Amino acid sequence: MLRRKVTLEDARLVSEIFLQHLLVEGVELFGSVSREAEGKDLDLIVLARIPVEQFVVSTKSVIGAMKYDFFYGRGYGEKEFSPREEAAMLVLGEDFKPLLREAKQILPRIPGRSTIDIYILPRDWRQSVKYLEKSFPQGDTCFWKNLEQDAKRIT
């Protein structure tokens, strides 16, 4: 039978894969899997060992005019990686790519959608929410506040 949901165990397995990277300090989980122990996709914050200012500069270079797509994971069609995944590879380096591929392989394949949604953020992002709000404004004015309240460290 084809599995259609991702679980907390999937989140733990994926986070252990990501922790193999030298610049990954931890992983936080938010969204439906965080609240209900299962969901349609994993919403993960990958905590990078970089200063928030460096994160903003390097991430803005990949986002460019795609701010909406970066934060909502849309617009990458048949490409292997979403704009957020591309940003993660830009910030963490090309050696994050095989880890991302490995993580995607262990998750269930749900036709027409990605089962992993990554936000790369600096490890001290919670202390810099106002700065991040200014740097990456969202249509939802409560986006950063909600993310801050919802995200839970899993590794």
N, C-alpha and C positions, 0 to 999 in steps of 0.2 A: 504494500500500500504506500502511496506517495504521501510523504509528510508535508503538511501545509502550514505549519506554524514553527516559529523559533522559540526557544525556551531559555530560562536562566542558565541551564547547563551549557547551551550553545554560547551564551555570552561569556561564561567563564573560560570555555575552550578557546574562543577567539581572543579574549584578553591575554591568555597565556601565550598565544602565538605572537601577538603584538609586542608583548614584553621582552621578546627576544631581541628587539631592536635597541641599540644603545641609547638613542635619544627619547625612547618612550619610558616615562616614569610611572605611568599608571593608566587605568581605563575606568571611566565612569559610564554607568548605564542610566538611560532615562526612557520615557515613553511607555508603551503598553507592557513590554516585558518586565520593566522595572516595577510597574504597578500591579500587574496581574500574573506574572511568572510565565506568560507566553504571549505571542503576538505575531503579526504578519512580517515584521522585520525587526532587526536589532538596531536601536538608536544608541550609538556609542560616542563618547567623547574620549579621544586619545590624547592623553596629557603629555605634551612634549617638554623636554628639558631645554627650553629656550626662553629668553626674556620676552615679555608681552610686546614690547616695542618692535623687536626683531620679527616676531610673529606677524604683527600687523603689516609691516613693510613687505615681507616675503609673500604673505597670503594675498595682499592686494594686487601683486603683480600677476598672479594667476587668475584672479577673479575678473579684473578689468570691468567690462560692462556686464558681467554675468552675476551680479550680486544676488539677484533673485534665484538663479539656478544654483549658485553655490550653497545657499542656505536651504533650498527646498529640493535639491537633488534632481531637478528636471533639466531637460534639454540636451541630454547626451546620447540619445537615440541608440545606435548600434555600437557605439564606442565601448571599449572594455571597462573604462573607469569613468565615474561621475566627476563633475567639477570638484566636489569636496574631496574625493579620492585623489584627484590630480593635485589639489592643494596639499594634501597629506604627504604625497611623494615629493612635492617641491620643498616643503618644510623639513621633512625627515630624510630626504635623499632617495635615489633610485633603489637603494637596497631595501626600502620598505615594500616595493612592488611584489617580490616573491612572497612576502609574509601576507600581504593583502590577498594575493591569489590563493594561498594555502587556506586562509580563513574562509574565503568564499566557497572553497571546495567542500568544507565540512558542513555547510549550511544547506538546508533543503532548497531545492530549486522550485520556485513558484513562477509559472509562466507569466510573462508580462511585467515582472517587477523584480527589483533587487531586494535581497533579504538582509542587506547590511547597509547602514547609513552612518557614515563617519563624520564627525566634527573634530578637526584637529584644533586643539587649543593649548595655550601655554599652561604649564603646571599651576601657575598662580592666577588663573583666569578669574577666580571668584573675587580676588582683591582688586581686580581691574575691570569690573563689569561696566562701570560708567564710561571708561575709556573705550571699551569694546563696543558699547552702544553707539558712541559717536563715530567710531571707525567703520562699523558695519550696521547702519540703521536698517530696521526691519519694518515691514508693513504692519506687523503685530507689535505694538508698542510695549507689550508685556513679554515679548519673546525672551529676552535675557533674564528677566526676573523669574519667569516660569522655569526656564532652564536651570537657573541657580537653585530653585526650590526642589525641582524634580530629580536632578542628577544625583546618583549614589555611587560611591566608589566601590568597584568590585575587585580590583587588584591594585 
